[in-house]
């Protein structure tokens, strides 16, 4: 008899919950007990109403926040703080304006004491990967908002990030730039088999990008729908924007939107 060994999840949230105490002494139950297992290479999108605990979950995975209940693990080890293997892309680019774009991308490697020549090589490689190969010497303020987000993504990738945590990274961008970055991110994630935890308010974006969509309820947040999105694997690369017009895409979008409403 052949025994199948299941690969352990990259991220394992086991009954995590979160309560906050306000300045006035009130207790806010932000996140109900939540268990999520994320395997290697999965693109997970999280949607739900404002204040439902999406960003709280991301902060727990990133190590910015200790859960008040349950356990959070990365590759079987308890998460006790931030780590280079879990990179965060924020909604607003947080590039340092006094550094060049190339030096911003190389910053994580510099902190890890990677040699100067290797830093420069890998920074340029990842700038080219996100379409910014000619802008390494520019300052961040010389780039458009979309280009700054590309640089932020390049910095996370260049730091050999195993898990990419993204908190509404395209929310402030115009529609054309957003669509371009969505397609670029999906192509990069598939090519490098990175694990992505992506927060968005846009149901279309979640269905287009995700292998899996988690819908969270209003506070205290909990997962009310855990939806596999097989069409992104089967059709996404072949059809691109055409996928959004398929009956399967529309049906999934309506199912997820309905779960948010209810």
Buried (B, 14 or more C-beta within 10 A) or exposed (E): EEEEEEEEBBBBBBEBBBEEEEEEEEEEBBBBBBEBEBBBBBBBBBBBBEBBBBBBBBBBBBBBBEBBBBEBBBBEEEBEEEBBBBBBBBBBBEBEEEBBBBBBBBBBBBEEEBEEEEBBEBBBBBBEBBBBEEBBEBBBEEBEBBBBBBBBBBBBBBBBBBBBBBBBBBBBBEEEBBBBBBBBBBBBBBEEEBBBBBBBBBBBBBBBBBBBBBBBBBBBBBBBBEBEBEBBEEBBEEBBEEBBEEEBBEEBBEBBBEBBEE
